[in-house]
């Protein structure tokens, strides 16, 4: 019986928390809803606020995206 090792494809899933942490302070960035759902963005912002980060998020005037500004 000859068994060959099959290489697994490593799939890198984008991390929303890391994405938000990497935002430049004071510079608004838009996140498309096909990348991350707006509820997920808001929930992650809430969790990061408990760790000392501060963000402003709005969907006003936008379609299928959310504008996030890192304040702290």
Secondary structure, DSSP 8 states (H G I E B T S, - for coil): ---------------HHHHHHTS-BT--EEEETTTS-HHHHHHHHHHHHHTT--EEEE-TT-SSEEEEEE--
